[in-house]
């Protein structure tokens, strides 16, 4: 497998993780919550009533998604090792 294919596969995995992050965070939050906390939740993502929301998700959802998307962009736009070897 070439270096470009590996980089595309890794970036694709990061994009998939970014897409799944809000749902995964909600599931983990719900699983770790006490019955009282579950009863008091008002946010769709499970952040609770005190957290500000944007499009139904809390800041933790959006920051995790942004981190995975930045990692994908970093993997795609970083120069390949083969290109660095050719110039050295």
C-alpha angles and dihedrals in degrees: 000000000000125000092250092054092050091050092049091049092050092047090049090052090053092049090050090049090050091052092048097042100088092050093043092049091049092050092049092046091050092047093051096044123103118236089258092052090049090052092050097048115117102166120087090228094049099248093132133237097294097060121089113237136209117194090347097305133102126234092263090060093050096043092051091049091048091050093053092046091049090050090052091050091048092052093048098044099040111104113256122249091238090059091050092049092051093054095045 
